[in-house]
Amino acid sequence: MEHAYLDASILKCPYCGKLYVDASWYTLDMESDLECGVCGGSFNSHRNLIKRVLLKFSIYDEDLEVEVEKFIE
């Protein structure tokens, strides 16, 4: 069994409330603006962060299991 990790950010559109998940390096380091796929509004990813999480991918031969390991912030 092997493990791989992804630092992810959960974001919320300030206009319609749609939730998104993206890589933390993109949302926090780049502070990119996103366009909501539901309402079309543009918003800053960094300022609309809900939670930052570390996702743990456990790989058993060819089977993959995904779990939330812990909260970072």
VENLIN-V665174 format. One record per pair of residues at least 24 apart in sequence whose ideal C-beta (glycine too) atoms are under 10 Angstrom apart, sorted by the first residue. I is the first residue (numbers start at 1). GAP is how many residues later the second one is. If there is no record, write none. Layout:
I:GAP / I:GAP
//
This chain:
1:57 / 1:58 / 1:59 / 1:60 / 1:62 / 1:64 / 2:55 / 2:56 / 2:57 / 2:58 / 2:59 / 3:53 / 3:54 / 3:55 / 3:56 / 3:66 / 4:51 / 4:52 / 4:53 / 4:54 / 4:55 / 4:60 / 5:49 / 5:50 / 5:51 / 5:52 / 5:64 / 6:47 / 6:48 / 6:49 / 6:50 / 6:51 / 6:60 / 6:63 / 7:45 / 7:46 / 7:47 / 7:48 / 7:65 / 8:43 / 8:44 / 8:45 / 8:46 / 8:47 / 8:60 / 8:64 / 9:36 / 9:37 / 9:39 / 9:40 / 9:41 / 9:42 / 9:43 / 9:44 / 9:63 / 9:64 / 10:38 / 10:39 / 10:40 / 10:41 / 10:42 / 10:43 / 11:25 / 11:32 / 11:33 / 11:34 / 11:35 / 11:36 / 11:37 / 11:38 / 11:39 / 11:40 / 12:24 / 12:31 / 12:36 / 12:37 / 12:38 / 12:39 / 13:24 / 13:25 / 13:26 / 13:27 / 13:28 / 13:29 / 13:30 / 13:35 / 14:25 / 14:27 / 14:29 / 14:30 / 14:33 / 14:34 / 15:24 / 15:25 / 15:26 / 15:27 / 15:28 / 15:33 / 16:24 / 16:25 / 19:31 / 20:25 / 20:28 / 20:30 / 21:29 / 21:30 / 21:32 / 21:34 / 24:25 / 24:28 / 24:29 / 24:30 / 24:48 / 24:49 / 27:25 / 28:24 / 28:45 / 49:24
//
